[in-house]
Amino acid sequence: MQLETTTRNDALVVTALMPRIDAAIAIQFKDGMRDACDGGPARVVLDLGSVDFIDSSGLGAIVATMKLLAPDQKLELATLSDTVDKVFRLTRMDSVFAIHLTADAAFSDAAKAS
Amino acid sequence: MPNQTQSYNQPLTFAIPSTEMAVRNGLAAAIASLKLLNLPAEEYGTIELVLAEVMNNIVEHAYADTQDGVIELSIQPKERGLYCTFHDTGHPMPDGAVPLGNLSSPSCEIDDLPEGGFGWFLIRDLARDLEYIRENGTNILTFRIAVMLPKQTLS
């Protein structure tokens, strides 16, 4: 699974390197996210900057990941392409996640909030 | 350019095996063919999403017990958008009708959030004139994706 992890300001940043999160890889994505986040910090930022396309199976896998991580870890999203953003908005899942314009913004937002 | 656009007098047709990877490849082929229409970039995202959701449903439900099914897709660009027709010979839709695809409220506890059921909601939201019939053991689903096509593309 093409997931790259880095630690930043006590948060885990997971960068999805695949161009699509669709029905063909939804289950592997969920498993990969669980492994990547296992035992990690409470705050997880998933950077979707390389992802051009997501379908309802991919959306379901991201929601499932958030449910797997809760209550000890919280999943946030960053860098949604227009098409990916549209899927979250239409299904109203944009109200469920903290969504940041970029991974950098995820940390400047947090700085402003504190 | 005129030579390229003449092909749209005939529908674009695709025969896609009923596996998730074949659907991915079929989508790429369909979108590549439609690129000649020069639609705005965001329209291609919508088109790909609708086609993906329909084909994923056919793979997961109609052809639930076989990987040897075939999904036939025909796309006819017209002035009012892309007229899409899907044929498959898998199981009929439950109750002989397209699922409602109601969206459940996201304002619930995290544990209760839905992980599925978004597919038909997205299809119903993004497609127009959605119709389903079962005929001679074949599922036929038709709809229109309301994209604006430049007039000269269709002449």
Interface residues (C-beta under 8 A of the other chain):
Chain A: R20 D22 A23 A24 F53 D55 S56 S57 L59 G60 A61 V63 A64 M66 K67 A70 P71 D82 T83 K86 V87 L90 T91 R92 M93 S95 V96
Chain B: E20 M21 V23 R24 A41 E42 G45 T46 E48 L49 A52 E53 N56 V59 E60 L103 S105 P106 S107 I110 D111 L113 P114 E115 G116 F118 G119 F121 L122 D125 L126
